[in-house]
Amino acid sequence: MAKIAFILTMLAFMLGSNFYVFYKICRIIPAPALRVVVILLGVILVSSFFVAFFFRGFLSLAINATLYKWGTSWFFIMIYFLIFFLIADLLKLTPFPVARFLHHNWFSFGVITFLFSVIFVIGYIRYQHKERVELTIHLPEELRLDNPVKIVALSDLHLGYAIGNQELEKWVELINRENPDIVLLVGDIIDNFLSPVIEQRMDVTFKKIKSKYGVFAVAGNHEYFSGIEESKQFFTQCGITLLSDSMMLIDNAFYLAGREDKINPERKTIQDLCRDANTSKPIILMDHQPYHLEEAAQQNIFLQLSGHTHDGQFWPVSWLTKWMYEKSHGYLKKGDTHYFITSGIGIWGGKFRIGTRSEYVVMVIQ
């Protein structure tokens, strides 16, 4: 019942917000014919996501991907329109003559269209530019490695209808350019559906990743959305070692542990996961969602890597994630434990980064 209530609430919010936004846009436009065009465009944009979601089995990959991109991109644009018009309505309570600028005014329509176009073009460019985050972490005296370990870590790839194989190919090139010892994929590798990932043969692309010890991953919440068992089979097909509440000793030098996602209520505690580890060797932990960071410090984990937050993906949601999480993005140290929460190389839905960045992490342990 709670899930149904949440879905109905979100649906009511989406429909209500879109009605409000398009009503306000139509009030600004003086020409009736253009208002009709805007309303028709609104129907297409709002319905495209639902068509892509519910009729994906009847549509080609290209059509479904296009509808999905239109629908999710409009969602972010709509949020900005919603904020703008709500602020404008609040300003009507002040002496500012806001109303006359938002009623049948070509100049206002032109200015608003221009400003929103600039914001989202810049946001798209920001998404396309992948930041290389470099970090060196030194081991304490009691933990030793014969040689430094170079890690390339990526999170939140969200592969599927919006982010396809062409982008994945570019990311693999970025990884291989680093000549890493090990590659870590910290959850939400798949977006909502596995079928477009399989149809685009992304397993072939994943197999092009080159590293000394291989490619390791943990599941995120989206792997559960796409079907956790099917996702696990796909990772095996890709040559990716999925750590599901398990730990491996890598080259007799360090441990790599991976937790099931927080969405799984039966996942192990960090204490149970690392119970058999040799305390003279460092433990690197992958945990997709960065909740309860103190648990890793209590178990003497040397390094925890997380993702999930996207750093909010776009302002002002970035403010919300900073409030929700102890650390929503970047480096943190608690006691002797190091943390890095990455904003992710991919994104959910519309490809806009406004006030945040897409990134991959190059980390050296020495």
N, C-alpha and C positions, 0 to 999 in steps of 0.2 A: 504493500500500500504506500509506503514512504517513497519508493522509487517512482510509482505512478504519479503521486502528488508532486514530486520534484519535476517530472517531465511536463506535467500539465502547467505548473507554475512557470517553467522556462518558456513553454509554448505561448502562454498568455503574455509574458513579458516581451517576447519577440514580436508577436503580432501587434500588441498595443504600442510598442516603441516605434515600429515601422509605420503604423497608421499615423502616429503623432508627427513623425519626421516628414513623411510625404505630405501631410496636411499643411505643415509649416512651409515646405518648399513650394507647394502650389500657391500659397497665399502671396509669396514673393513675386511669382511669375505673372506679368501682366497679360500675356497672350493665352487665351483659352486653349488654342490648338496645341501649344507647347505643354500645357498642363496635362492634356490627354496623353501626350507622348511620355511625359515623366511618370504618370500613373501606370501606363503599360510597362515601362521599364522597371518600375517598382515591383509589379507583379512577377515579372521574369526573374529579377534578382532575388526576391524573397522566396519564391517557390523553387528556384534552381537547386538549393541545397537539399530540400526535402525530396525532390525528384531524384537527385543523385543518390540519396540515402536509401530510399524505399524501392527504387526501380533499377538499381544497379545491375541486377541479374538480366535485365532485358535490353540494356544499352551497351554500346561498344565502349571500349576503354577510353578512346579519344573523346567521345561525347560526355561520358560520365566525368572524366577528369576536368573538362571544360566547365560543366555545370557546378562541380564541387568547388572549383577555383572562384567562379563568379559568386556563388553563394557565401563562401567563407570570407572572401575579400569584402563583399558588401557588409558583412557583419561588423567588421572593424570600422569601416567608413560610417556605418549607421551609428555606432557608438559615439563617434566624434560629432556627428550631426546632432545626436540626442543631447550631448553635453552642451553644445553651442546654443541650441534652442531653449534648453532649460535655463541657462544663464541669461539669455535674452528675455525670457519671460519674467525672471526675477528682477531684471533691470527695469521692467515696466512699472515696478512698484516705487521706483526712484524718479526724480525730476528729469532724467535723461529722456529725450524724445525718441525712444527705441522703436515704438510701434510704426512710425511713418517710414522708417527705413526697411521694415520687414513686411510691407504691404504694397504689392504691385509696383515694384521698384527694380528697373533693369540694372541700375548701377549696383545696388546691393547684391543682386543675383550674380552679376559678373565678378564682383569682389570675392564673394563667398566661394564661387566655383574656382576662381584662381587660387585662393589661399588653400583650399582643400586639395587641389591638384598638386600644389607645391609640397604640402605636408606628406602626401602619400607617395609621390614620386621619390622624394628624399628617403622615406621609409623603405621603399622597395630597393633603392640603391644601397641603403644601410644593410638590408638583409643579404643582398648579393655579395657584399664584401665580408669575407670571413676573417675575423681577427685571430692572429696566432698569439696565444698566451703562453709565455715561457716562464717556467718556475724551476728553481733548483732547491732541493730539500736535503739537508745534511743529516745523516744518521748520528745518534748519540754514541758515546764510547762503547756501551755494552752491546750495541747492534752493529755488526760489521758485514760489508759486502766486499768480495775480492775485486769486483769491477763495478763501475757505475751502471745503473739501469736506466735506459731511456724509454719513457712511456709516452705514447700518444693516446689521449683519452677524448672520446666524443660521446655526447649524450643527445637524446631527443632528436634523432634523425627524422622521425615521422614520415617514413617512406610509404608511398601509396599513390593516391590520385593527384595530390597537390605537388608532391616532391617525387619525381620519377627517376628513372635509371640514368638519365643524362646528367643530373646533378650528382648522383651517387658516384658516377665515373670521375667527376672533378674532385670529389672528396677523397676518393681512393688515391688519386694523384698527389694530393696534399699530404696524405699519410705516408706514402712511399717515398716522397721527397725527403722525409725526416729520417729515413733508415732506422726505424724504431726497434728496440729489443722486444717490445710487447705492445699490443694494441688492445685497448679496453673500451668497450661499448657499454655505457652506463644506463641502459634502459630506454624505453620508448623508441626502439629502432623501427618498429612498424607503427603506422598511424592507426586507423580504425579498422581496416580490412586487409586481409592477407592476399586476396585474389589479384589486385593490380600489381603487387610485388612479385608474385609468381609469374603472372602473364608477361611482365617486362624482363623476366629472367635475371633478376637482381642477384640471384645466387652465383651466377657466373661472374658478376662484377665483384662481389665480396671475395671470391677466390683469388682475385688479382692482388689483394693486400699482401705485402711482404713484410715479415718480421721474424726475428730470431726465435721467439718462443711461441708465436701464434697470436690468434685473435680470441679474446675472451669477452663474455657479455653477461649481463643480468637482465632479467625481465623488468619492465616497467608496468605501470597500470594499463598502458595501451596494448601491451601484449595480451593482457587479459581481455580487453575489449575485442581484439581481433581473434581470440581463441587461443588460450595458452598452450594447449597440447599441440595444435597445428603449428603454432609459432615455434615451439621447441623442435618439431620435426624440420621446419624450414631452416633453423639455425644449424642443425646437423648437416643438412644438405649444403649449406654455405661453407662448411668447414670451420664454423664458429663454435667454440666450447662454451656452453651455457652453464653457469654456476648457479644452481638452484638450491640455496641453503647448503652450500658445500664449499670445501676449501681444498686447494691444491698446493703442493710444495713445488716451486718452480726452480729447476736447475740446482736443487739442494741449497738455494741461496735465500729465498724469501717465500712467504706464503701469499697466495691470492685467494681471498674469500669473497663469495657473492651471496647476498641475501635475496630471498624471494621478496617481491614488492609488498609494500605495506597494505595493499588491497587484499592480500591473502592473510586472513586472521590466524591461520595455523602456522605461520612461518616461525622459524627458530629465533631465539634470542641470540644476540652476539656472543654471549657467554657460552651457550650450547654450541654455537657454530665453530668457535675457536678453542674449544675445550682441550683438544689434543695437540695444540700447536707447541712447538719447541720455543720457549720464551727467549732464546738467544738469537732468534731470527725475526726480522721485521714482518709484520702483517699488513697487507694492503687490502682494504675492504671496499667493495662496491655495493652501495645501497642507493637505489634510485631516488627515493624521496628523503630529503634531509630533515627528518623529524628526530627529536630526542638525541641531539648530537652528543650529549654527555655520556650516553651509553658506550660509545666507542672509546672515549677517554677512560672510562672506568675499567675497561677490559684491555687497556694498554695497546690498543690498535695504533700502529705507527702513522697510517695515512688512510683517510676515508675520502672516496670520490662519490659525488652525488650529482644529480641534475634536476629534472622535473619542473623547476620553478620558471624556467625561461627568463628569469629576472623580470617577470611580469609581461614580457614580450613587447608591450607598448605602454606608454604613459597614458593615463594615470594608474593603470593596473600595477605598474612597477612599485607604486607607493603601497598598494595593498599587499603585495608579496613581501615587501620589507617589514610590514607589520605582522604578517602571518608566521614568518620563519625567523628563527634566531639569526640565521645567515641565509639570505636568499640568493646571493651571488658572490663569488670570489673566494679569497683565501682567509682561513681562520686557524688559530691555534688555541687549543684548550689543553692545559697541562702539557704532556709530551706528545699529544696527538695533533697531527696536521689534517686540515680539511680543505678540500676545494669543491665548491658547488659551481658547476658550469651552467651558463645560460643556454648552452646547446648550439649545435651547428645548424640544425634544422628549425622547424617552426610548426605550429599547428595552424592550418587554415591559410588565410591571406598572408602573402609574403611581405609583411611590413614590420620593420624594426624602428620604433619611434621612441627614442630615449634609452634604447638597449642595443645589444649587439649579438650577432651570431659568431660563435668562436669554436676553436678546437684547442686543446691543451697539450703542450709539449713539456714534459716534466722529467727532470733528471734526479735520480736518487743516488747520493754518493756519500 
